[in-house]
Amino acid sequence: MSSASSPHEVVKRRWLGFLIWQSIVSTAVFLIPSVILLLPDRTLATGVLSFIIFDLSLLLLSVSLFLLSSPHPDPSASLSDLASVFLKACLRLVIGGGGDYSLDLRRRVGRSFSKCFFLFICAVSGFLSTTAVCEGAVSGGRMKLTGRGINGVIFGFVYGVHYLYHMRWILKFPIIQAIQKLWPVDATILTIIKRPFFYSFKMGLSPSFRQALKLSTVAFFPSFLVIIFLSDDFKSRRSIGMFILYLFNLYVGVSVISFAWELSIHLLQVVLTRRCCFAPSRGSAAAETNPSEVLLIALEQSSPGSLLKYLAYLDLCMVSENNVEPWRRAAFFEETGDTYRRVISLCLRPLEHLTSKLVEGLDGLAVDKSDFFSQQLNPSTGINVDSDLHAALNDLQLYSLCSRTVAALTARSHSEDRYGVAQLTSCNVAVVSTLLSALLSVEACMGKKTSSLPSDSTGPASIRWITPNTARHDIGAHALAIKKRGGLIHSKAYAMADILRTSIYEIVYAFHADMHAALKASALDKSWVVAGKPLYGTREILVQKQGLSLEQRR
């Protein structure tokens, strides 16, 4: 992003760039059936018309893909919610009155309608694409436009259902790859491996081709049944050859269309998820006075779950972890400490939200599993709790970026914080406490007990710390672990726990000497744990967890 462009123009610029690149890709893909396949008898006018129709179908698909794509896995409304909204709307038309729908319900209903619209656009695009690509495939047979259109509609519907079922509309940001110097004790990341745009696009060509063949094969079987019922060509011996040739050409044509669609999806992922630099140009007046203001505006003013916010978090994570732009990271540690406090607060907020949601889910799970009468009176409680835990662990990309950012900045502050703003603003204590609380809550979802401690644990007089709330969480978590071991919740919790452990270890790696000295003086809780009650567990449990991290560092 150039210094002259506003953060809110980033998505528009990337959308226009995607349209330009997609027009180039669609032109190249359309030449495959036109030159190699089966259309040497097309006139120039027919070929141009077919290309316009094919390009129009891809444009419709691209618009629907762009409207549906989101980095945040927004849930859709259930059938009961849709029925309730429909009945309320009908009743309102009869008796009048204003709407009383919650913002969350309206968002979920809108997501459901956008998915239905996407299926409709897939069917229309399949109709237009099959008509354009397979037009010459039926010149020797008696298949009409209706037969080709139905085949295209079937393919588009099958493709759309597969796209939605596997949640391919969620934008997946690239993994930040870096070379680290792990020995001697210096966790400074030396360089970052930057992939050019063409290389990122090229990496998806082979997977897109395999996926296109698989989807075209799946869609071919219902199309074949439709052809049998709509055509009599297979009943005549004279036309059996033309019928087989039609089936072959139809399969190849649909495969070409599916490949073009897969390339469009992959191209959209590459264009929208590339790193965007939210900073003024180096050497400008803004870079000298306040180089972090553009990034902070993008983080604070962009709507939750928007692409702009995720791109800002990605840029912040790369600046914090890597030496691509050290002057920007140095600006975080400015003398007043306001910038550093704002950055840490923006990154800790999603992690605190994750911990709170997991605590709510574990509370409901404990009630559901331990109270027999509650389970009998409300049998849907277990389903609601599972959905709440799924929703809490859905946004792993954002939690990962936030956890890695706060860990990297805290570790970097040990050597780069000239004014000591990280310690003076109590950000180090907040970061460690939030990461430990989040890790304990995630481990509780995995079935690990966090309430009772071994007799030889660190603490005065080897006290076994336990609280009623934490014990109740352990009861529900143990039941969840038995039920969901190897399931989706457990796999998400395992991935999140690994990210949090790595972040905590990165901080311990940088401050090991200070933490070890505080541990010997029994002052670890005063130096690295919040004074009040943490989001999950107790201060004593957090201190013990931190002590275990120090032991692993040895």
Stockholm file with secondary structure:
# STOCKHOLM 1.0

chainA/1-554         MSSASSPHEVVKRRWLGFLIWQSIVSTAVFLIPSVILLLPDRTLATGVLSFIIFDLSLLLLSVSLFLLSSPHPDPSASLSDLASVFLKACLRLVIGGGGDYSLDLRRRVGRSFSKCFFLFICAVSGFLSTTAVCEGAVSGGRMKLTGRGINGVIFGFVYGVHYLYHMRWILKFPIIQAIQKLWPVDATILTIIKRPFFYSFKMGLSPSFRQALKLSTVAFFPSFLVIIFLSDDFKSRRSIGMFILYLFNLYVGVSVISFAWELSIHLLQVVLTRRCCFAPSRGSAAAETNPSEVLLIALEQSSPGSLLKYLAYLDLCMVSENNVEPWRRAAFFEETGDTYRRVISLCLRPLEHLTSKLVEGLDGLAVDKSDFFSQQLNPSTGINVDSDLHAALNDLQLYSLCSRTVAALTARSHSEDRYGVAQLTSCNVAVVSTLLSALLSVEACMGKKTSSLPSDSTGPASIRWITPNTARHDIGAHALAIKKRGGLIHSKAYAMADILRTSIYEIVYAFHADMHAALKASALDKSWVVAGKPLYGTREILVQKQGLSLEQRR
#=GR chainA/1-554 SS CCTTSCGGGHHHHHHHHHHHHHHHHHHHHHHHIIIIISCTTCCHHHHHHHHHHHHHHHHHHHHHHHHHCBSSCCCCCCHHHHHHHHHHHHHHHHHCCCCCCCHHHHHHHHHHHHHHHHHHHHHHHHHHHHHHHSGGGGTTSCCCHHHHHHHHHHHHHHHHHHHHHTTTTBCCCCCCCEEECCSSSCCCEEEECCCCHHHHHHTTHHHHHHHHHHHHHHHHHHHHHHHHHHCCGGGCTTTHHHHHHHHHHHHHHHHHHHHHHHHHHHHHHHHHHSCCCCSCCTTSHHHHHCTTHHHHHHHHHSCTTCHHHHHHHHHHHHHHHSSSSHHHHHHHTCTTCHHHHHHHHHHHHHHHHHHHHHHHHHHHHHHHHHCHHHHHHCTTHHHHHHHHHHHHTTCHHHHHHHHHHHHHHHHHHHHHCSSCHHHHTTHHHHHHHHHHHHHHHHHHHTTCCCSCCCTTSSSGGGCCCCCHHHHHHHHHHHHHHHHHTTSHHHHHHHHHHHHHHHHHHHHHHHSHHHHHHHHHTTCHHHHHSCSSCCSSSCHHHHHHHHHHHHHHHC
#=GC SS_cons         CCTTSCGGGHHHHHHHHHHHHHHHHHHHHHHHIIIIISCTTCCHHHHHHHHHHHHHHHHHHHHHHHHHCBSSCCCCCCHHHHHHHHHHHHHHHHHCCCCCCCHHHHHHHHHHHHHHHHHHHHHHHHHHHHHHHSGGGGTTSCCCHHHHHHHHHHHHHHHHHHHHHTTTTBCCCCCCCEEECCSSSCCCEEEECCCCHHHHHHTTHHHHHHHHHHHHHHHHHHHHHHHHHHCCGGGCTTTHHHHHHHHHHHHHHHHHHHHHHHHHHHHHHHHHHSCCCCSCCTTSHHHHHCTTHHHHHHHHHSCTTCHHHHHHHHHHHHHHHSSSSHHHHHHHTCTTCHHHHHHHHHHHHHHHHHHHHHHHHHHHHHHHHHCHHHHHHCTTHHHHHHHHHHHHTTCHHHHHHHHHHHHHHHHHHHHHCSSCHHHHTTHHHHHHHHHHHHHHHHHHHTTCCCSCCCTTSSSGGGCCCCCHHHHHHHHHHHHHHHHHTTSHHHHHHHHHHHHHHHHHHHHHHHSHHHHHHHHHTTCHHHHHSCSSCCSSSCHHHHHHHHHHHHHHHC
//
